Amino acid sequence: MENIQVIKPEHSGSMFYNYKAPPPVVLMAVADSNCRAVYVDTGSYRKDRDCTIFKQSTLWTSIQTNMLELSSERPLSGTEGPAVSYYFIGDEGFALNRVILRPFGGPNLSVKQRLCNNRLCRAQRYAECAFGILSNRWRIFQ
C-alpha cells in the first residue's frame, strides 16, 4: 500500500486532512512476479489501518466468498518438486488467512522461521518494484 497525495475535495470535512503534507489517499495493489499490477484499489483514507482497508476491498470479499479464481497448484518454475498453491504476501498489517502469508513476528525466531521471513521479504520486493516502476513512470504518484 502506498499513499498518494491529492487535492482535498470540497465538502470532505476532515477525511482528507493531514497536518504535515497534502492529503493522502491509499493505493492498494497486488503485483505478480513480473512487477505487473493484477489488482488495484484506491480511495481509502490514510487514517484507516491497512487491515481495515484490505477488509473493505473487493479482493477480500472475493477471498471470503471463494469467488477468487487463483491458478491451480503447480511445481515452482525450474523444479520438479511438489505442486504449490498460490498465496498473497503481506506485511504485519494484514491478518493471517488461508491465502495470505506474512512474516513471523518477535525476536526469538527459529532458523526455519528466519529463513521463511527472508524468502517472504524477497518475494515482497516484486510489489515494491511495481510501486517504484509506477511512481517512476507517472510522476503524479510521487
C-alpha positions in Angstrom: 0.0 0.0 0.0 1.2 3.5 -0.9 -0.1 6.9 -0.1 -1.0 9.2 -3.0 -1.1 12.9 -2.3 -4.3 14.5 -3.6 -6.0 17.9 -3.6 -8.6 17.9 -0.9 -12.1 17.5 -2.4 -14.7 20.2 -1.5 -17.0 19.4 1.4 -14.9 16.4 2.5 -14.5 17.7 6.1 -11.6 16.1 7.9 -11.5 12.9 6.0 -8.5 14.0 3.9 -6.9 16.2 6.5 -3.2 15.8 7.1 -1.2 18.1 9.3 2.2 17.7 7.6 1.5 17.2 3.9 -1.1 17.3 1.2 -4.0 14.9 2.0 -3.2 11.3 1.1 -5.4 8.6 -0.5 -4.3 5.0 -0.2 -3.4 2.9 -3.3 -3.5 -0.8 -2.6 -2.3 -3.1 -5.3 -1.4 -6.7 -5.8 1.6 -7.3 -8.1 2.7 -10.5 -9.7 6.3 -11.8 -10.1 6.6 -9.7 -13.3 6.0 -6.5 -11.4 2.6 -6.1 -13.0 -0.4 -4.8 -11.0 -3.1 -7.5 -11.2 -5.4 -5.8 -8.7 -5.7 -2.1 -7.7 -8.0 -0.4 -5.2 -7.9 3.3 -4.4 -9.9 5.8 -2.5 -9.4 4.7 1.1 -8.2 7.3 3.7 -4.8 7.1 5.3 -6.4 7.3 8.7 -7.6 3.7 8.2 -5.3 0.8 9.1 -4.0 -1.4 6.3 -6.1 -4.4 7.5 -9.2 -2.3 7.6 -8.6 -1.0 4.0 -8.0 -4.6 2.9 -11.1 -6.0 4.5 -13.2 -3.3 2.8 -11.8 -4.2 -0.7 -13.5 -6.3 -3.3 -10.4 -8.6 -3.2 -11.2 -9.5 0.4 -14.8 -10.1 -0.5 -13.8 -12.4 -3.3 -11.5 -14.3 -1.0 -14.1 -14.7 1.7 -16.8 -15.9 -0.7 -14.5 -18.3 -2.6 -15.1 -16.3 -5.8 -11.4 -15.6 -6.4 -10.1 -17.8 -9.1 -6.4 -18.4 -8.4 -4.4 -20.6 -10.8 -4.2 -24.2 -9.9 -1.4 -25.7 -7.9 1.8 -26.4 -9.8 5.5 -27.0 -9.1 7.7 -23.9 -8.8 9.3 -22.9 -12.0 12.6 -24.7 -12.6 11.8 -27.5 -10.3 10.1 -30.9 -10.4 9.0 -30.7 -6.8 5.6 -30.9 -5.4 2.7 -28.7 -6.5 2.5 -25.4 -4.6 -0.6 -23.2 -4.0 -0.7 -19.5 -4.8 -0.7 -17.1 -1.8 -0.7 -13.4 -1.3 2.2 -12.0 0.7 1.5 -9.1 3.1 3.3 -7.4 6.0 2.4 -7.3 9.7 -0.6 -5.0 8.9 -2.5 -7.9 7.4 -4.4 -10.7 9.2 -3.4 -14.3 8.6 -5.8 -16.1 6.3 -5.7 -19.3 4.2 -4.4 -17.4 1.2 -2.3 -14.7 2.9 1.2 -15.2 4.2 3.1 -12.7 6.4 6.4 -12.8 8.2 6.8 -14.4 11.7 6.9 -11.7 14.4 9.0 -11.4 17.5 12.7 -11.5 18.3 13.1 -15.2 19.2 12.7 -16.9 15.9 13.9 -20.3 14.9 16.2 -20.8 11.9 13.3 -22.0 9.8 11.2 -19.0 10.8 14.0 -16.6 9.9 14.6 -18.4 6.6 10.8 -18.2 5.8 10.8 -14.4 6.7 13.8 -13.9 4.4 12.1 -15.6 1.5 8.9 -13.7 2.1 10.9 -10.5 2.1 12.5 -11.4 -1.2 9.0 -12.1 -2.7 7.7 -8.7 -1.3 10.3 -6.9 -3.4 8.2 -7.5 -6.5 5.5 -5.4 -5.0 8.0 -2.7 -4.0 9.5 -2.8 -7.5 6.0 -2.5 -9.1 5.2 0.6 -7.0 8.7 2.0 -7.9 8.0 1.5 -11.6 4.6 3.1 -11.2 5.8 6.2 -9.5 8.8 6.5 -11.9 6.6 6.1 -14.9 3.8 8.5 -13.7 5.4 11.2 -11.5 1.9 12.1 -10.1 2.4 9.1 -7.8 5.5 10.6 -6.2 
